[in-house]
Amino acid sequence: MAMDTDMTQGPTNKSVAAKQPFYRFHVPHLHLQSVFGDDWFALKAEAFARFFGTPTFLTAQTAIVGIWILVNVLGLTTFDIYPFILLNLAFSLQAAYAAPLILLAQTRQADRDAAHALADAEHREALHQASEQRAALAAEQTGLLVDMLKQNTQLTETVRTLTERVEALTVELHTAVCVSQAP
């Protein structure tokens, strides 16, 4: 299924929000792209840089270095004897590639963190505005309720007054009828 795209903004807000509803707070920031892009190389470089700090990598590297030193110290091979020049070269080469890849990963993560922080701030602001609107609506409804209670009190007073008046007229009429029928 193809996503709707715009050449300047990437995936459209509608298609991303429909596919990932949890992403709805980040939709306004979809036009932002990473400094190094989101192409295959950038993604793989970031994944590789993240792998450098894992226990798997550190354990494997320690095992390889230990085997390298052991094989050369015991004289099983002579391709890299005691000062271990090739091992030093391998570490230098690894450091030369690892440093930029780690910086790339940090920069990309900083971009993501900034976009998430901005989206979170906008979400908190939207929640605050919604809360203020609910409070204003509650105050308005409370005012209407107070007005209705006042009107109800007035109607009750009017009904009581009319009832007393009807009762007084009934007594007066009863008295007048009883007096006129008296022998």
C-alpha positions as a Markdown table, in Angstrom:
| # | Residue | x | y | z |
|---|---|---|---|---|
| 1 | Met | 0.0 | 0.0 | 0.0 |
| 2 | Ala | 1.6 | 3.3 | -1.1 |
| 3 | Met | 1.8 | 6.2 | 1.2 |
| 4 | Asp | 0.7 | 9.7 | 0.2 |
| 5 | Thr | 3.8 | 11.8 | -0.2 |
| 6 | Asp | 4.7 | 15.3 | -0.8 |
| 7 | Met | 8.2 | 16.0 | -2.2 |
| 8 | Thr | 8.9 | 18.7 | 0.4 |
| 9 | Gln | 7.3 | 17.1 | 3.5 |
| 10 | Gly | 7.6 | 13.3 | 3.1 |
| 11 | Pro | 4.6 | 11.2 | 4.2 |
| 12 | Thr | 1.5 | 13.2 | 4.6 |
| 13 | Asn | 0.0 | 13.8 | 8.0 |
| 14 | Lys | -3.2 | 11.9 | 7.2 |
| 15 | Ser | -1.5 | 8.7 | 6.1 |
| 16 | Val | 0.9 | 8.5 | 9.0 |
| 17 | Ala | -1.7 | 9.3 | 11.6 |
| 18 | Ala | -4.0 | 6.7 | 10.1 |
| 19 | Lys | -1.3 | 4.0 | 10.2 |
| 20 | Gln | 0.2 | 5.0 | 13.6 |
| 21 | Pro | -2.3 | 6.7 | 15.9 |
| 22 | Phe | 0.2 | 6.8 | 18.7 |
| 23 | Tyr | 2.3 | 9.1 | 16.4 |
| 24 | Arg | -0.5 | 11.8 | 16.3 |
| 25 | Phe | 1.4 | 14.2 | 18.5 |
| 26 | His | 4.4 | 14.1 | 16.2 |
| 27 | Val | 2.5 | 14.6 | 12.9 |
| 28 | Pro | 3.2 | 18.4 | 12.8 |
| 29 | His | 7.0 | 17.6 | 12.8 |
| 30 | Leu | 7.0 | 15.2 | 9.9 |
| 31 | His | 8.6 | 17.8 | 7.7 |
| 32 | Leu | 11.7 | 17.7 | 9.8 |
| 33 | Gln | 14.4 | 15.4 | 8.5 |
| 34 | Ser | 17.6 | 14.3 | 10.2 |
| 35 | Val | 20.7 | 16.3 | 9.5 |
| 36 | Phe | 22.3 | 13.2 | 7.8 |
| 37 | Gly | 19.1 | 12.0 | 6.2 |
| 38 | Asp | 17.1 | 8.8 | 6.5 |
| 39 | Asp | 18.7 | 6.9 | 3.7 |
| 40 | Trp | 20.1 | 3.4 | 3.9 |
| 41 | Phe | 23.6 | 4.4 | 4.8 |
| 42 | Ala | 22.6 | 6.7 | 7.6 |
| 43 | Leu | 20.3 | 4.1 | 9.1 |
| 44 | Lys | 22.9 | 1.3 | 8.9 |
| 45 | Ala | 25.7 | 3.6 | 10.2 |
| 46 | Glu | 23.5 | 4.5 | 13.2 |
| 47 | Ala | 22.7 | 0.9 | 13.9 |
| 48 | Phe | 26.4 | 0.0 | 13.7 |
| 49 | Ala | 27.4 | 2.9 | 16.0 |
| 50 | Arg | 24.8 | 1.8 | 18.5 |
| 51 | Phe | 26.2 | -1.8 | 18.3 |
| 52 | Phe | 29.6 | -0.5 | 19.5 |
| 53 | Gly | 28.4 | 0.0 | 23.1 |
| 54 | Thr | 26.6 | -3.3 | 23.5 |
| 55 | Pro | 27.9 | -6.1 | 25.8 |
| 56 | Thr | 27.9 | -8.5 | 22.7 |
| 57 | Phe | 30.4 | -6.2 | 20.9 |
| 58 | Leu | 32.6 | -5.7 | 23.9 |
| 59 | Thr | 32.7 | -9.4 | 24.7 |
| 60 | Ala | 33.5 | -10.4 | 21.1 |
| 61 | Gln | 36.2 | -7.8 | 20.8 |
| 62 | Thr | 37.8 | -8.8 | 24.1 |
| 63 | Ala | 37.7 | -12.5 | 23.0 |
| 64 | Ile | 39.3 | -11.7 | 19.6 |
| 65 | Val | 42.0 | -9.5 | 21.1 |
| 66 | Gly | 42.7 | -12.2 | 23.7 |
| 67 | Ile | 43.0 | -14.9 | 21.1 |
| 68 | Trp | 45.1 | -12.6 | 18.9 |
| 69 | Ile | 47.6 | -12.0 | 21.7 |
| 70 | Leu | 47.6 | -15.6 | 22.9 |
| 71 | Val | 48.3 | -17.0 | 19.4 |
| 72 | Asn | 51.1 | -14.5 | 18.8 |
| 73 | Val | 52.7 | -14.8 | 22.3 |
| 74 | Leu | 52.7 | -18.6 | 22.2 |
| 75 | Gly | 54.3 | -18.6 | 18.8 |
| 76 | Leu | 51.6 | -20.4 | 17.0 |
| 77 | Thr | 51.9 | -17.8 | 14.3 |
| 78 | Thr | 54.2 | -14.9 | 13.6 |
| 79 | Phe | 52.0 | -12.6 | 11.7 |
| 80 | Asp | 52.0 | -10.0 | 14.5 |
| 81 | Ile | 54.7 | -10.5 | 17.1 |
| 82 | Tyr | 55.1 | -8.8 | 20.5 |
| 83 | Pro | 54.6 | -5.1 | 20.0 |
| 84 | Phe | 51.4 | -6.1 | 18.1 |
| 85 | Ile | 51.6 | -3.5 | 15.4 |
| 86 | Leu | 48.7 | -5.0 | 13.3 |
| 87 | Leu | 46.5 | -5.1 | 16.4 |
| 88 | Asn | 47.3 | -1.5 | 17.1 |
| 89 | Leu | 46.6 | -0.7 | 13.5 |
| 90 | Ala | 43.2 | -2.5 | 13.7 |
| 91 | Phe | 42.3 | -0.6 | 16.8 |
| 92 | Ser | 43.3 | 2.7 | 15.1 |
| 93 | Leu | 41.2 | 1.8 | 12.1 |
| 94 | Gln | 38.2 | 0.9 | 14.3 |
| 95 | Ala | 38.5 | 4.2 | 16.2 |
| 96 | Ala | 38.8 | 6.2 | 13.0 |
| 97 | Tyr | 35.4 | 4.8 | 11.8 |
| 98 | Ala | 33.8 | 4.4 | 15.2 |
| 99 | Ala | 34.1 | 8.1 | 16.3 |
| 100 | Pro | 32.2 | 9.6 | 13.3 |
| 101 | Leu | 29.6 | 6.9 | 13.4 |
| 102 | Ile | 29.0 | 7.5 | 17.1 |
| 103 | Leu | 28.8 | 11.2 | 16.5 |
| 104 | Leu | 26.3 | 10.5 | 13.7 |
| 105 | Ala | 24.2 | 8.4 | 16.0 |
| 106 | Gln | 24.3 | 11.1 | 18.7 |
| 107 | Thr | 23.4 | 13.8 | 16.3 |
| 108 | Arg | 20.4 | 11.8 | 14.9 |
| 109 | Gln | 19.3 | 11.0 | 18.5 |
| 110 | Ala | 19.6 | 14.7 | 19.5 |
| 111 | Asp | 17.4 | 15.6 | 16.5 |
| 112 | Arg | 14.8 | 13.0 | 17.5 |
| 113 | Asp | 14.9 | 14.2 | 21.1 |
| 114 | Ala | 14.4 | 17.8 | 20.1 |
| 115 | Ala | 11.4 | 16.9 | 17.9 |
| 116 | His | 9.9 | 14.8 | 20.7 |
| 117 | Ala | 10.4 | 17.5 | 23.3 |
| 118 | Leu | 8.8 | 20.0 | 21.0 |
| 119 | Ala | 5.9 | 17.7 | 20.3 |
| 120 | Asp | 5.5 | 16.9 | 24.0 |
| 121 | Ala | 5.5 | 20.7 | 24.8 |
| 122 | Glu | 2.8 | 21.3 | 22.2 |
| 123 | His | 0.8 | 18.3 | 23.5 |
| 124 | Arg | 1.0 | 19.7 | 27.1 |
| 125 | Glu | -0.1 | 23.1 | 25.8 |
| 126 | Ala | -3.1 | 21.5 | 24.0 |
| 127 | Leu | -4.0 | 19.7 | 27.2 |
| 128 | His | -3.8 | 22.9 | 29.1 |
| 129 | Gln | -6.0 | 24.7 | 26.6 |
| 130 | Ala | -8.5 | 21.9 | 26.7 |
| 131 | Ser | -8.5 | 22.0 | 30.5 |
| 132 | Glu | -9.1 | 25.8 | 30.4 |
| 133 | Gln | -12.0 | 25.3 | 27.9 |
| 134 | Arg | -13.5 | 22.6 | 30.1 |
| 135 | Ala | -13.2 | 24.9 | 33.2 |
| 136 | Ala | -14.8 | 27.8 | 31.3 |
| 137 | Leu | -17.7 | 25.5 | 30.1 |
| 138 | Ala | -18.2 | 24.2 | 33.6 |
| 139 | Ala | -18.3 | 27.8 | 34.9 |
| 140 | Glu | -20.8 | 28.7 | 32.2 |
| 141 | Gln | -23.0 | 25.7 | 33.0 |
| 142 | Thr | -22.8 | 26.5 | 36.7 |
| 143 | Gly | -24.0 | 30.0 | 35.9 |
| 144 | Leu | -26.9 | 28.6 | 33.9 |
| 145 | Leu | -27.7 | 26.2 | 36.7 |
| 146 | Val | -27.8 | 29.0 | 39.2 |
| 147 | Asp | -30.1 | 31.0 | 36.9 |
| 148 | Met | -32.4 | 28.0 | 36.5 |
| 149 | Leu | -32.5 | 27.6 | 40.3 |
| 150 | Lys | -33.4 | 31.2 | 40.7 |
| 151 | Gln | -36.2 | 30.9 | 38.1 |
| 152 | Asn | -37.3 | 27.7 | 39.9 |
| 153 | Thr | -37.4 | 29.5 | 43.2 |
| 154 | Gln | -39.4 | 32.4 | 41.7 |
| 155 | Leu | -41.9 | 29.9 | 40.1 |
| 156 | Thr | -42.2 | 28.1 | 43.4 |
| 157 | Glu | -43.0 | 31.4 | 45.1 |
| 158 | Thr | -45.5 | 32.3 | 42.4 |
| 159 | Val | -47.2 | 28.9 | 42.7 |
| 160 | Arg | -47.3 | 29.3 | 46.5 |
| 161 | Thr | -48.8 | 32.8 | 46.2 |
| 162 | Leu | -51.3 | 31.6 | 43.7 |
| 163 | Thr | -52.2 | 28.6 | 45.8 |
| 164 | Glu | -52.7 | 30.8 | 48.9 |
| 165 | Arg | -54.8 | 33.1 | 46.8 |
| 166 | Val | -56.9 | 30.3 | 45.4 |
| 167 | Glu | -57.3 | 28.9 | 48.9 |
| 168 | Ala | -58.4 | 32.4 | 50.2 |
| 169 | Leu | -60.9 | 32.8 | 47.3 |
| 170 | Thr | -62.2 | 29.2 | 47.9 |
| 171 | Val | -62.8 | 30.0 | 51.6 |
| 172 | Glu | -64.4 | 33.4 | 50.7 |
| 173 | Leu | -66.6 | 31.7 | 48.0 |
| 174 | His | -67.5 | 28.9 | 50.4 |
| 175 | Thr | -68.4 | 31.5 | 53.1 |
| 176 | Ala | -70.4 | 33.5 | 50.6 |
| 177 | Val | -72.3 | 30.4 | 49.3 |
| 178 | Cys | -72.9 | 29.1 | 52.8 |
| 179 | Val | -74.2 | 32.5 | 54.0 |
| 180 | Ser | -76.5 | 33.0 | 51.0 |
| 181 | Gln | -78.0 | 29.5 | 51.5 |
| 182 | Ala | -78.6 | 29.9 | 55.2 |
| 183 | Pro | -82.4 | 30.0 | 56.2 |
